[in-house]
Amino acid sequence: MLTKAVIDNLKVVADIYDDFTLLLVQLVRVLLYQAQDHIHYALLLPQNPMQVLLKDYKVPLELACEVARPGVKHIAAMAQE
């Protein structure tokens, strides 16, 4: 059974996670604003961005993918080559 204190703590944790997620989305927007294309975006990230985000910063996989994805060439553009 969940007590009021436990529920209040869960709400705080959920709010912190939502703020964290929003900050990562804003980071991606800033990086996209600074970059002209996927190559420049990738240069703005650390080397091996997925490894750094997942292992060093403990970012959840779905958020790490969201940050690193714009640095990868779009599959439609790869098919044309």
CNS distance restraints for C-alpha pairs under 8 A (distance, minus, plus):
assign (resid   2 and name CA) (resid   6 and name CA) 6.07 0.50 0.50
assign (resid   2 and name CA) (resid   7 and name CA) 6.53 0.50 0.50
assign (resid   3 and name CA) (resid   7 and name CA) 6.28 0.50 0.50
assign (resid   4 and name CA) (resid   8 and name CA) 6.06 0.50 0.50
assign (resid   5 and name CA) (resid   9 and name CA) 6.17 0.50 0.50
assign (resid   6 and name CA) (resid  10 and name CA) 6.17 0.50 0.50
assign (resid   7 and name CA) (resid  11 and name CA) 6.23 0.50 0.50
assign (resid   8 and name CA) (resid  12 and name CA) 6.40 0.50 0.50
assign (resid   9 and name CA) (resid  13 and name CA) 6.29 0.50 0.50
assign (resid  10 and name CA) (resid  14 and name CA) 6.03 0.50 0.50
assign (resid  11 and name CA) (resid  15 and name CA) 6.09 0.50 0.50
assign (resid  12 and name CA) (resid  16 and name CA) 6.22 0.50 0.50
assign (resid  13 and name CA) (resid  17 and name CA) 6.19 0.50 0.50
assign (resid  14 and name CA) (resid  18 and name CA) 6.14 0.50 0.50
assign (resid  15 and name CA) (resid  19 and name CA) 6.18 0.50 0.50
assign (resid  16 and name CA) (resid  20 and name CA) 6.12 0.50 0.50
assign (resid  17 and name CA) (resid  21 and name CA) 6.11 0.50 0.50
assign (resid  18 and name CA) (resid  22 and name CA) 6.15 0.50 0.50
assign (resid  19 and name CA) (resid  23 and name CA) 6.17 0.50 0.50
assign (resid  20 and name CA) (resid  24 and name CA) 6.37 0.50 0.50
assign (resid  21 and name CA) (resid  25 and name CA) 6.31 0.50 0.50
assign (resid  21 and name CA) (resid  63 and name CA) 7.45 0.50 0.50
assign (resid  22 and name CA) (resid  26 and name CA) 6.20 0.50 0.50
assign (resid  23 and name CA) (resid  27 and name CA) 6.12 0.50 0.50
assign (resid  24 and name CA) (resid  28 and name CA) 6.31 0.50 0.50
assign (resid  24 and name CA) (resid  63 and name CA) 7.55 0.50 0.50
assign (resid  24 and name CA) (resid  67 and name CA) 7.31 0.50 0.50
assign (resid  25 and name CA) (resid  29 and name CA) 6.35 0.50 0.50
assign (resid  25 and name CA) (resid  66 and name CA) 8.00 0.50 0.50
assign (resid  25 and name CA) (resid  67 and name CA) 7.68 0.50 0.50
assign (resid  26 and name CA) (resid  30 and name CA) 6.24 0.50 0.50
assign (resid  27 and name CA) (resid  31 and name CA) 6.20 0.50 0.50
assign (resid  28 and name CA) (resid  32 and name CA) 6.01 0.50 0.50
assign (resid  28 and name CA) (resid  66 and name CA) 7.95 0.50 0.50
assign (resid  28 and name CA) (resid  67 and name CA) 5.81 0.50 0.50
assign (resid  29 and name CA) (resid  33 and name CA) 6.09 0.50 0.50
assign (resid  30 and name CA) (resid  34 and name CA) 6.30 0.50 0.50
assign (resid  31 and name CA) (resid  35 and name CA) 6.16 0.50 0.50
assign (resid  31 and name CA) (resid  41 and name CA) 6.53 0.50 0.50
assign (resid  31 and name CA) (resid  44 and name CA) 7.17 0.50 0.50
assign (resid  32 and name CA) (resid  36 and name CA) 7.62 0.50 0.50
assign (resid  32 and name CA) (resid  41 and name CA) 6.58 0.50 0.50
assign (resid  32 and name CA) (resid  70 and name CA) 7.70 0.50 0.50
assign (resid  34 and name CA) (resid  41 and name CA) 7.66 0.50 0.50
assign (resid  35 and name CA) (resid  40 and name CA) 5.22 0.50 0.50
assign (resid  35 and name CA) (resid  41 and name CA) 4.97 0.50 0.50
assign (resid  35 and name CA) (resid  44 and name CA) 7.89 0.50 0.50
assign (resid  36 and name CA) (resid  40 and name CA) 6.20 0.50 0.50
assign (resid  36 and name CA) (resid  41 and name CA) 7.35 0.50 0.50
assign (resid  37 and name CA) (resid  41 and name CA) 6.24 0.50 0.50
assign (resid  38 and name CA) (resid  42 and name CA) 6.09 0.50 0.50
assign (resid  38 and name CA) (resid  70 and name CA) 5.96 0.50 0.50
assign (resid  38 and name CA) (resid  71 and name CA) 4.57 0.50 0.50
assign (resid  38 and name CA) (resid  72 and name CA) 5.99 0.50 0.50
assign (resid  38 and name CA) (resid  73 and name CA) 5.94 0.50 0.50
assign (resid  39 and name CA) (resid  43 and name CA) 6.38 0.50 0.50
assign (resid  39 and name CA) (resid  71 and name CA) 6.25 0.50 0.50
assign (resid  39 and name CA) (resid  72 and name CA) 7.65 0.50 0.50
assign (resid  39 and name CA) (resid  73 and name CA) 7.76 0.50 0.50
assign (resid  40 and name CA) (resid  44 and name CA) 6.51 0.50 0.50
assign (resid  40 and name CA) (resid  71 and name CA) 7.72 0.50 0.50
assign (resid  41 and name CA) (resid  45 and name CA) 6.88 0.50 0.50
assign (resid  41 and name CA) (resid  70 and name CA) 6.89 0.50 0.50
assign (resid  41 and name CA) (resid  71 and name CA) 5.20 0.50 0.50
assign (resid  42 and name CA) (resid  46 and name CA) 7.99 0.50 0.50
assign (resid  42 and name CA) (resid  68 and name CA) 7.70 0.50 0.50
assign (resid  42 and name CA) (resid  70 and name CA) 7.66 0.50 0.50
assign (resid  42 and name CA) (resid  71 and name CA) 4.34 0.50 0.50
assign (resid  42 and name CA) (resid  72 and name CA) 7.34 0.50 0.50
assign (resid  45 and name CA) (resid  49 and name CA) 6.14 0.50 0.50
assign (resid  45 and name CA) (resid  68 and name CA) 7.86 0.50 0.50
assign (resid  46 and name CA) (resid  52 and name CA) 7.40 0.50 0.50
assign (resid  47 and name CA) (resid  52 and name CA) 7.95 0.50 0.50
assign (resid  48 and name CA) (resid  52 and name CA) 6.36 0.50 0.50
assign (resid  49 and name CA) (resid  53 and name CA) 5.95 0.50 0.50
assign (resid  49 and name CA) (resid  68 and name CA) 6.49 0.50 0.50
assign (resid  50 and name CA) (resid  54 and name CA) 5.88 0.50 0.50
assign (resid  50 and name CA) (resid  64 and name CA) 6.19 0.50 0.50
assign (resid  50 and name CA) (resid  65 and name CA) 7.22 0.50 0.50
assign (resid  50 and name CA) (resid  68 and name CA) 6.73 0.50 0.50
assign (resid  51 and name CA) (resid  55 and name CA) 5.62 0.50 0.50
assign (resid  51 and name CA) (resid  56 and name CA) 7.34 0.50 0.50
assign (resid  52 and name CA) (resid  56 and name CA) 5.01 0.50 0.50
assign (resid  52 and name CA) (resid  57 and name CA) 6.50 0.50 0.50
assign (resid  53 and name CA) (resid  57 and name CA) 4.99 0.50 0.50
assign (resid  53 and name CA) (resid  58 and name CA) 6.16 0.50 0.50
assign (resid  53 and name CA) (resid  59 and name CA) 5.43 0.50 0.50
assign (resid  53 and name CA) (resid  64 and name CA) 5.95 0.50 0.50
assign (resid  54 and name CA) (resid  58 and name CA) 4.74 0.50 0.50
assign (resid  54 and name CA) (resid  59 and name CA) 5.07 0.50 0.50
assign (resid  54 and name CA) (resid  60 and name CA) 6.62 0.50 0.50
assign (resid  54 and name CA) (resid  61 and name CA) 6.68 0.50 0.50
assign (resid  54 and name CA) (resid  64 and name CA) 6.73 0.50 0.50
assign (resid  55 and name CA) (resid  59 and name CA) 7.74 0.50 0.50
assign (resid  59 and name CA) (resid  63 and name CA) 6.53 0.50 0.50
assign (resid  59 and name CA) (resid  64 and name CA) 5.98 0.50 0.50
assign (resid  60 and name CA) (resid  64 and name CA) 6.18 0.50 0.50
assign (resid  61 and name CA) (resid  65 and name CA) 6.11 0.50 0.50
assign (resid  62 and name CA) (resid  66 and name CA) 6.34 0.50 0.50
assign (resid  63 and name CA) (resid  67 and name CA) 6.35 0.50 0.50
assign (resid  64 and name CA) (resid  68 and name CA) 6.19 0.50 0.50
assign (resid  65 and name CA) (resid  69 and name CA) 5.60 0.50 0.50
assign (resid  66 and name CA) (resid  70 and name CA) 7.72 0.50 0.50
assign (resid  68 and name CA) (resid  72 and name CA) 7.34 0.50 0.50
assign (resid  73 and name CA) (resid  77 and name CA) 6.92 0.50 0.50
assign (resid  73 and name CA) (resid  78 and name CA) 6.96 0.50 0.50
assign (resid  74 and name CA) (resid  78 and name CA) 6.52 0.50 0.50
assign (resid  75 and name CA) (resid  79 and name CA) 6.30 0.50 0.50
assign (resid  76 and name CA) (resid  80 and name CA) 6.76 0.50 0.50
assign (resid  77 and name CA) (resid  81 and name CA) 7.02 0.50 0.50
